[in-house]
């Protein structure tokens, strides 16, 4: 398959006879989160960056470069027809397996804080789990379209996806990356439910998943320690509960309106990972409860908009696109709920980035690529470009249609 067939310049939502034709509410919401993330990374990382590199803007500049790469990835994904993603589903799945195998091979994978989650290059690291989660969504969306009747009516159609999902979850746990495993399996379960799996089989899947989580927690002492310590971090606030207790102090210092942008005390080496996993705690300290709630509201809007994009695609009978939109939205929802839950002490401490806000090149680029996919899905469902029974020419898009959304 030639590159020309994969990336077709016409038609696309950014190159049409009437100019740019995007879902601007979704785009504006994500760009606002992206801009807020850049500001918070500049603030939360300033002290650490000054000590480690001699420049307070070291991490901010890197984050800005990642944001530029992410926006480029967003543009590229918007130019690729959804039908192409559907055809390449199996290749993406094999690629995901290949990356997850590579990352656990000594000499290829890079170990950071006891975990082999990155493949290191000269100037940047790639986190295969971020790529694998998206590729799994694309593969599973194609499976649900191909085997829709089997999934809804038989046990075999229900269990077949787990032949792929369980080995991939095993590879993630070998890194180990428990958070990515939970998010991936949660999104897959939600897609299966929306794909028509019966309530009894879905309930059984949930029970098995809960049992598996309990077992995984018990077999690793550090996971059990996290589970017991997060309920009362103050019992060991300078040991296992240190990170959470410092995050809660940040929330307490922020009160309603915050201490002011750049005035966080907790980022000054009190709160570990202040610019990555716990950037929301620094945001709460500097912008207060009001700023935190506005950020949460923005996340809720983006996630609900993503679900509506899936609903619009489903109404347009573009079922593959609908399942992809649902799956990507559930990936964001899962990461959002886990990260915020960890920051406020509702969940055990777990390293998982906050979409668009946390520092991390792989996460940011993949989030932007997912945004491009969602924007492409919305555009194709609105113009009915992805419907098999309809054929279009570029001249068909010369006049401005009524969006009605």
DAWO-V931156 format. One line per field, one symbol per residue. ss: DSSP state (@ for helix, = for strand, . for the rest). burial: + if it has 16 or more other ideal C-beta (glycine too) atoms within 10 Angstrom, else -. A space follows every 10 residues. Layout:
ss=???
burial=???
This chain:
ss=..@@@@.... .=..=..... ...@@@@@@@ @@@@@@@@@@ @@@@.@@@@@ @@@....@@@ @@@@@@@@@@ @@@@@@@@@. .@@@@@@.@@ @@@@@@@@@@ @@@..=..== ==..====== ....==.@@@ @@@@@@@@@@ @@@@@@.@@@ @@@.@@@@@@ @@@@@@@@@@ @@@@@..@@@ @@@@@@@@@@ @@@@....@@ @@@@@@@@@@ @@@@@@@@@. @@@@@@@@@@ @@@@@@.... .@@@@@@@@@ @@@@...... .......... ........@@ @@@@@@@@@@ @@@@@@@@@@ @@@@@@@@@@ @@@@@...@@ @@@@@@@@@@ @@@@@@@@@@ @@@@...... .......... @@@@@@@@@@ @@@@@@@@@@ @@@....... ...@@@@... .....
burial=---------- ++++-+---- +++--++-++ ++++-+++++ +++++++++- -----+++++ -++--++-++ +-++--++++ ++--++-++- -++--++-++ --++----++ -----++++- -----+++++ ++++++++++ +++++-+--- +-----++-- ++-++--++- ++--++++++ ++++++++++ +++++-+--- ++--+----- -----++--- --+-++--++ --+---+--+ ++++++++++ +-++---++- ---+-++--+ +-++++++++ ++++++++-- ++--+--++- +++-++++++ -+++-+-+++ ++++++++++ ++++++++++ -++++-++++ ++++++++++ ++++++++++ ++++++++++ +++-++---- ------+--- -----
